[in-house]
Amino acid sequence: MRTYVITGGTDGMGKGLGLHFLRRGDQVIAVASSAKKGGAFLQEAAAIGAGERAVFLRADLSTLTGMRATLARVADLADTVDGLVFGAQRFRPRREVTEDGIEFTFALHYLSRFVLGHGLVDALARADTPVIMNICGPGGFPGRLHWDDLTLREGYTGTRAAMQASRANDLLGVAFPHRHPNTRIRYVLYNPMMVRTAMADPLPAPHRILTKAAGFVFGRSVARAIPPIVQLLDEPPGDPVTAFRRRTRLPLTSKDFDPDNAIRLDTLTAELVQR
Ligand SMILES: NC(=O)c1ccc[n+]([C@@H]2O[C@H](COP(=O)([O-])OP(=O)(O)OC[C@H]3O[C@@H](n4cnc5c(N)ncnc54)[C@H](OP(=O)(O)O)[C@@H]3O)[C@@H](O)[C@H]2O)c1
């Protein structure tokens, strides 16, 4: 029996992956913020006879308190973590600042993955083939790090924040083996492209309707989106860090994966967390 920790494990691809692993006999700890979706996840787990192997861990991963509480709870629940999947997200059309003074998208999409990934290294290292699966956007829409204004005080748009978080996650993957040089943990950056999930729900009406329509024309269902992710979790590539757009492996040669920028962001983020 393997143990998977899945952020955003109560909806979309996170939930699809969680139910898949429960069906085949694994243990799943799904982390998300609302009790309603958490309850629905547990009900579905019970309906497939996996209630005893499913845990809903309620935490707001946009806050450092929620991230640290998650680490503490996971440590209570599991000695070994085989797979850590990052899928928590919530689009914010307007700029919001968390209780830690950090812009919400940067906190939830990127910082929670930094804190949980590094924080669970010991539990992952006890697994046979440990994997961190960061579902984000490598090789997708463009976007950049706003180095002088990472929390986007100037010129915020939800899309700009989401794209910045995507680029930050690219660099997070590249920086991971620099921090843990001899680790056996394989870090996979994965872009599923367009998938029909709850992602568009928080968008303003016209944008939401257009995005949902595009999803029906160009997007995939969760059921079709998760098999390549499962395969990468089961048989991770040998290299410490890899990036995929669906099944296509991306070279880590573009500026999105620049090692100097990765170290720069890693240093800035470590300072931010310590503060
Ligand atoms: N869908 C796509 O087309 C697409 C394309 C490219 C990349 N991706 C990436 O794939 C990943 C999964 O996306 P998805 O579309 O499957 O997600 P989704 O259906 O929108 O589900 C998001 C999950 O995140 C949780 N969440 C939201 N806010 C949270 C918070 N503050 N704290 C903890 N959990 C929170 C939600 O539960 P609660 O609301 O209960 O907290 C839910 O379980 C994301 O990283 C996304 O950026 C998606």
The ligand as an SDF file (V2000), in Angstrom:
LIG
                    3D

 48 52  0  0  0  0  0  0  0  0999 V2000
   -7.7010   22.5320  -15.2290 N   0  0  0  0  0  0  0  0  0  0  0  0
   -6.8250   22.9190  -16.1310 C   0  0  0  0  0  0  0  0  0  0  0  0
   -7.1760   23.1740  -17.3200 O   0  0  0  0  0  0  0  0  0  0  0  0
   -5.3700   23.0950  -15.7720 C   0  0  0  0  0  0  0  0  0  0  0  0
   -4.4560   23.4420  -16.7920 C   0  0  0  0  0  0  0  0  0  0  0  0
   -3.1000   23.5780  -16.4540 C   0  0  0  0  0  0  0  0  0  0  0  0
   -2.6830   23.4010  -15.1450 C   0  0  0  0  0  0  0  0  0  0  0  0
   -3.6160   23.0850  -14.1860 N   0  0  0  0  0  0  0  0  0  0  0  0
   -3.1290   22.9000  -12.8020 C   0  0  0  0  0  0  0  0  0  0  0  0
   -3.5450   21.6310  -12.3390 O   0  0  0  0  0  0  0  0  0  0  0  0
   -3.7550   21.6650  -10.9170 C   0  0  0  0  0  0  0  0  0  0  0  0
   -5.1100   21.0750  -10.5900 C   0  0  0  0  0  0  0  0  0  0  0  0
   -6.0930   21.9020  -11.2250 O   0  0  0  0  0  0  0  0  0  0  0  0
   -7.6430   21.5000  -11.2610 P   0  0  0  0  0  0  0  0  0  0  0  0
   -8.2110   22.3170  -12.3920 O   0  0  0  0  0  0  0  0  0  0  0  0
   -7.7900   20.0390  -11.2620 O   0  0  0  0  0  0  0  0  0  0  0  0
   -8.1410   22.1160   -9.8650 O   0  0  0  0  0  0  0  0  0  0  0  0
   -9.6480   22.3960   -9.3410 P   0  0  0  0  0  0  0  0  0  0  0  0
  -10.6070   21.4510   -9.9380 O   0  0  0  0  0  0  0  0  0  0  0  0
   -9.9130   23.8760   -9.4880 O   0  0  0  0  0  0  0  0  0  0  0  0
   -9.4850   22.0520   -7.7790 O   0  0  0  0  0  0  0  0  0  0  0  0
   -8.7160   22.8810   -6.9620 C   0  0  0  0  0  0  0  0  0  0  0  0
   -8.5210   22.2150   -5.6190 C   0  0  0  0  0  0  0  0  0  0  0  0
   -7.7550   23.1050   -4.8010 O   0  0  0  0  0  0  0  0  0  0  0  0
   -8.3940   23.2360   -3.5380 C   0  0  0  0  0  0  0  0  0  0  0  0
   -8.1160   24.5600   -2.9600 N   0  0  0  0  0  0  0  0  0  0  0  0
   -8.5350   25.7690   -3.4180 C   0  0  0  0  0  0  0  0  0  0  0  0
   -8.1350   26.7460   -2.5860 N   0  0  0  0  0  0  0  0  0  0  0  0
   -7.4450   26.1370   -1.5840 C   0  0  0  0  0  0  0  0  0  0  0  0
   -6.7970   26.6030   -0.4070 C   0  0  0  0  0  0  0  0  0  0  0  0
   -6.7830   27.9110   -0.0820 N   0  0  0  0  0  0  0  0  0  0  0  0
   -6.2080   25.7070    0.4160 N   0  0  0  0  0  0  0  0  0  0  0  0
   -6.2240   24.3840    0.1090 C   0  0  0  0  0  0  0  0  0  0  0  0
   -6.8100   23.8740   -0.9860 N   0  0  0  0  0  0  0  0  0  0  0  0
   -7.4180   24.7430   -1.8270 C   0  0  0  0  0  0  0  0  0  0  0  0
   -9.8810   23.0560   -3.8650 C   0  0  0  0  0  0  0  0  0  0  0  0
  -10.6610   22.6700   -2.7370 O   0  0  0  0  0  0  0  0  0  0  0  0
  -11.3530   23.8130   -1.7830 P   0  0  0  0  0  0  0  0  0  0  0  0
  -12.0090   24.7850   -2.6830 O   0  0  0  0  0  0  0  0  0  0  0  0
  -12.2670   23.0630   -0.9040 O   0  0  0  0  0  0  0  0  0  0  0  0
  -10.2120   24.3920   -1.0080 O   0  0  0  0  0  0  0  0  0  0  0  0
   -9.8070   21.9100   -4.8660 C   0  0  0  0  0  0  0  0  0  0  0  0
   -9.7030   20.6810   -4.1850 O   0  0  0  0  0  0  0  0  0  0  0  0
   -3.5780   23.1210  -10.5090 C   0  0  0  0  0  0  0  0  0  0  0  0
   -2.3090   23.3180   -9.9710 O   0  0  0  0  0  0  0  0  0  0  0  0
   -3.7140   23.8900  -11.8100 C   0  0  0  0  0  0  0  0  0  0  0  0
   -3.0000   25.1080  -11.7870 O   0  0  0  0  0  0  0  0  0  0  0  0
   -4.9270   22.9450  -14.4620 C   0  0  0  0  0  0  0  0  0  0  0  0
  1  2  1  0
  2  3  2  0
  2  4  1  0
  4  5  1  0
  4 48  2  0
  5  6  2  0
  6  7  1  0
  7  8  2  0
  8  9  1  0
  8 48  1  0
  9 10  1  0
  9 46  1  0
 10 11  1  0
 11 12  1  0
 11 44  1  0
 12 13  1  0
 13 14  1  0
 14 15  2  0
 14 16  1  0
 14 17  1  0
 17 18  1  0
 18 19  2  0
 18 20  1  0
 18 21  1  0
 21 22  1  0
 22 23  1  0
 23 24  1  0
 23 42  1  0
 24 25  1  0
 25 26  1  0
 25 36  1  0
 26 27  1  0
 26 35  1  0
 27 28  2  0
 28 29  1  0
 29 30  1  0
 29 35  2  0
 30 31  1  0
 30 32  2  0
 32 33  1  0
 33 34  2  0
 34 35  1  0
 36 37  1  0
 36 42  1  0
 37 38  1  0
 38 39  2  0
 38 40  1  0
 38 41  1  0
 42 43  1  0
 44 45  1  0
 44 46  1  0
 46 47  1  0
M  CHG  2   8   1  16  -1
M  END
$$$$
